[in-house]
Amino acid sequence: MYTKFQTIHWGHHPCGHGSVFENTEVTRELLSNIAKKYDIKTVSDAGAGDLSWIDSVKWDVEYTPYDIRKWHSRVNQVDITKDVLPKTDLIMCRHVLNHLENQLQAEAIDRFVESGSKYLFLTYTKPNCYGRVWETPLEECTQVFPGGKVWKFGLWQINS
């Protein structure tokens, strides 16, 4: 069913460098601030991984994890390129789209828009790298990961 993802290599952590607890400090703080500032009450995490760090985010939200693999019993298995997630205030998709080919990235973004969710929180390396032309993000920050890889985190309004 999910054969197109079988060639992905995840690195030393089962879910990659982005899920190593120490590497989530910037994300945890940013998510906490975004939830307060934008009155986020419901979150779909598209690419939740093993949930190793998410419970340490200081926010009061209804959080639902999704992933292509069922890394944890709480995770709902979905293919974000085909399945439309339930409508939530925020879809979070960290360190996922960069593992996909351009066409699959576009399909995932289209499914996020189809959900009717209000905001999208993504990691990216350069503006519009996923083929969508949106305005400047509402929120943005940069983080350097081990090995010098630079990632940006951005929040966009996708539906009003």
Residue pairs with C-beta under 8 A, 6 or more apart in sequence:
1 79
2 68
2 69
2 79
4 104
5 68
5 99
8 99
10 16
11 17
13 19
13 20
14 49
14 50
14 71
15 49
15 50
15 52
15 71
16 49
16 95
17 23
17 95
17 145
17 146
17 147
17 149
18 24
18 27
18 94
18 95
18 123
18 145
18 151
19 49
19 50
19 52
19 53
19 95
21 52
21 53
21 56
23 143
23 145
23 146
24 53
24 56
26 141
26 143
26 153
27 94
27 143
27 153
28 53
28 56
28 57
28 58
30 139
30 141
30 153
31 57
31 59
31 92
31 121
32 57
32 58
32 59
33 139
34 40
34 90
34 119
34 121
34 139
34 155
35 43
35 59
35 60
35 61
35 90
36 59
37 139
38 89
38 90
38 119
38 138
38 155
39 89
40 59
40 61
40 89
40 90
40 119
41 60
41 61
41 62
41 89
42 61
42 62
42 64
42 88
42 89
42 90
43 61
43 62
43 63
43 64
43 88
43 89
43 90
43 91
43 92
44 64
44 66
44 85
44 86
44 88
44 90
44 91
44 92
44 115
44 117
45 54
45 63
45 64
45 65
45 66
45 91
45 92
45 93
45 94
46 66
46 67
46 78
46 80
46 85
46 91
46 92
46 93
46 96
46 108
46 112
47 66
47 67
47 68
47 80
47 93
47 94
47 95
47 96
48 54
48 65
48 66
48 67
48 71
48 72
48 75
49 67
49 71
49 72
49 75
50 71
50 72
51 65
51 71
51 72
51 74
51 75
54 63
54 65
61 89
61 90
64 76
64 86
64 88
65 72
65 74
65 75
65 76
66 75
66 76
66 77
66 78
66 80
66 85
67 75
67 76
67 77
67 78
68 77
68 78
68 79
68 80
69 75
69 77
70 77
78 85
80 93
80 96
80 108
80 111
80 112
81 100
81 104
81 107
81 108
81 111
82 107
82 111
83 111
84 111
84 114
84 115
85 91
85 111
85 112
85 115
85 117
86 115
87 115
87 116
87 117
88 115
88 117
88 118
89 117
89 118
89 119
90 117
90 118
90 119
90 120
90 121
91 112
91 115
91 117
91 119
91 120
91 121
91 158
92 121
93 108
93 112
93 120
93 121
93 122
93 123
94 121
94 122
94 123
94 153
95 123
95 151
96 108
96 123
97 105
97 108
97 109
97 122
97 123
97 124
97 130
98 123
98 124
98 125
100 108
102 131
105 130
105 131
106 130
106 131
106 132
109 130
109 131
109 132
112 120
112 158
113 158
113 159
116 159
117 158
117 159
118 157
118 158
118 159
118 160
119 138
119 155
119 156
119 157
119 158
120 155
120 156
120 158
121 153
121 154
121 155
122 130
122 153
122 154
122 156
123 151
123 152
123 153
124 130
124 151
124 152
124 154
125 150
125 151
125 152
126 152
128 134
134 156
134 158
135 156
137 154
137 155
137 156
138 154
138 155
138 156
138 157
139 153
139 154
139 155
140 152
140 153
140 154
140 155
141 152
141 153
142 150
142 151
142 152
142 153
143 150
143 151
143 152
143 153
144 150
144 151
145 151
